[in-house]
Amino acid sequence: MLIICVEAGWNKLNEFYTKTDDSPAYATAVVLDPRWKWAYFKRMWIDHPEWIIQSKEQVHKFWAKKVSTMMPAITQVTIEQDKSNTSTNEFNLWVDRQMHDLSTGGESEYNIYCSEAILQTNAIPTGHQGLYFGG
């Protein structure tokens, strides 16, 4: 009887787990965490490189379709705010340069983000110790 229950539970978990293939939400959430990016999947899915390829395609399509279409509006609002806020603060000048580089460069913000090094930090949310990278 116990085996039947365990098997039914496993089948239900598998049913929901395979649904993650239908949506880029999981991979996007992990990749947009600057502590992990694609390094998490490269380590956890080492035996399934095809999963990484499929997820990269899904995230890239999601970014191109959903996020990149929002960027011009966000950039325009930022530019309008900057025009009314003429500051000589070093940080604001640096932000202006970054926004200018992103809005005029040929490379997408996503590609730039992914090419940057992962954030090195030991700040793991309370209760999650040991869940990341098998620690």
N, C-alpha and C positions, 0 to 999 in steps of 0.2 A: 504494500500500500504506500509506504514512504517513497519508494522508487517512482511510483506513478505521479505522486505530488511533486517531487523534485523535477521530474521530466516535464510536467505541465508548466511548472514555474520557469524552467529553462527555455521552453518553447515560447512563452509569453515575453520573456526578456529579449530573446532573439528577434521576435516579431517587432518589438519597438526599436531595438538597436539597429536593425536593418533599415528602418525608416530614416535614419540619419543620412543614408545615401541619397535620399530624395531632396534634401535641403542643404544649402551651404551654411546654415546657421551655426552648427557645432564647430566646423572647421574655421569659419570666420571669427567666431568668438575666441578660439584658442590662438589663432594667428595674430589677432589684434591685441593680444596681451603681450606687451613688449618684453616680458621675461621669457617667453616661449617662442613666438613666431612659428616658423616651420621646423625648428629644431625639435620641438616636442614630438611631432609626427615622425620625423626621421628616426628618432630613438624608439618610440613606442610601436611604430609600424615597420620596423626594420625588415620583417619577413614578408611584408606586403607592399612593395614599392608601387604597385598599381593603384592602391588606395590613395597614396600620396599624389600621384599624377591626377587621378580623378578629382580629388579634393582641391588641388591647385586650380584645375580648370573651373570648377564650380565657384570657388572664391573669386577668381579673376572675372568670370562672367557676372557674378553678383556685384562686384565693385564697379565694373564698367557700366552695368545697367542701372543700378540704384544709387550708389554713392557718388560717382563722378558727375551725375546729373545734378546733384545738390551743390557741388563745389562752386560753380559760377555764382549762384545766389549768395552763398556764404562769403565768397571773396568780395562780391560787390558790396555787401553790408559792411564788411571789414574796411573796405576802401572808403566808403562814405563816412564811417565813424572816424577813420584816421584823418580825413580832410577837416573834420570839425575839431579834431584833437591834435593840434600841432605841438607835439612834445619833443624835447631833445633828450629825453631819457634814453640811456644806452640800450636798455632792454627793448624798449619800444622801437628803436631804430633797427635793432637786430631782427625783431619780429617782422618789421616792414620788409627787410631784405629777404627773409625767408618766404614771405607771402609772394613777393615779386618773383623770386626764383621759381616757386611752384606754379605760379599762374602763367609764366612766360616760357618755362622749359618744356621740352618735348616729352619728357618722361613723366609718367603718372605718379601721383603722390603715393599710391600703393606700392609701385615698384621701388621708389626711393625708400619707403619705410621698410620693405622687406630686405633691401640690400644693406641696411644699417645693422650694426651689431645688436645682439639681444641685450636687454637691460640686466646688468649683473646686480642682483639684490638677494638678500636672505629674507625679505619681507613676505612671508607666507601667511595667509589668513589663518587666524586661530581655528584649530580643529581640523586643519587640512595638512598638517605635518605628516610626512610619510606617503602622501598620495602622489606627489610629484616626482617623476623620474625614479620611482622605486626606492626613495630614501626612507 
